[in-house]
Amino acid sequence: PSSLLSLKTPPWTHLCSQTTAPSPTSISSSTSWKELLLPTSLLPLPPFPSQTAPIRFPCPPSTETALVKVTNDILSICDQDSFCLLVLLHLSAAFDTVDDSILIHHLSSHLNLHGSVLNWFRSYLSHCLHFISTNGFFSSPGIVSCGVPQGSVLGPLLFNIYILRFGDIVHRHGVNIHMYVDVTKLYLSASTLDSRATAVLTECLSDIKSCMRANFLQLNVNKIEALVISSRQRLRTSGTDSTTIHGYTLHLAKPVRNLGVLFDPQLSFLPHIHATTRYVFPHLRKHCATLLLS
């Protein structure tokens, strides 16, 4: 309906000054589908601000919050004198391959959305057009048959709802999961790095790949990274620097980059500090030389 097409904000949006709800682009092992809607329908409405009071909206999604959450979980595992096997998964063109009909089904069956609210989402996702503009020339518009709008407020939230089933699949294998948009972290606690830990991850990844195929998503196997994290004493007894999962050899002692931060086997962040200083020092030297010459 035209009235729905003219609606620019979700039905549940309200003005607020503070929110303690989870980031709409971040899902952890303890996140349920109800918590995804906390900023909108489950939190009590704050007093409506006066006309002179500044209007503040919820803070944008923070990678810092996601990094702190994963780091705290890993340190908790290491405090138990166990190994933490961290695996980073990446999706290929994740936002562009979301099937709108499947997403609408998830909104209806998992979130129990019906009536005008579901029609709003259906209208929001349908009849989208795209075109190419260059040097003042425009191509003929084409209909977007799949995907969620990138750069929008609802895009990351809808994508998280679309992949919400991944958390249930991972939990069945006893593996922790944290998802931040299209980057998924799996971390497993193990007393020893033997074939059982590898078998658990292999079965878990097999189920994830099957679920992805059913939802028209593709796992980028070339970007799978893994790392074993523990104390220095425990790492000496690990006895392995690599593992093979689905025919791919993963190096376990090489630092991996998680949301722009290098994680190392002892979680000391020294490789990240060294990489940052190597990048910043030439710029500082150039800036100081400019100040001296001026």
Beta strands, then each sheet from edge to edge (+ up, - down):
strand 1: 26-27
strand 2: 83-90
strand 3: 128-130
strand 4: 133-134
strand 5: 137-138
strand 6: 142-144
strand 7: 176-180
strand 8: 183-190
strand 9: 225-229
strand 10: 242-245
strand 11: 248-251
strand 12: 256-258
strand 13: 261-263
sheet 1: 1+ 7- 8+ 2- 9+
sheet 2: 3+ 6-
sheet 3: 4+ 5-
sheet 4: 10+ 11-
sheet 5: 12+ 13-
end
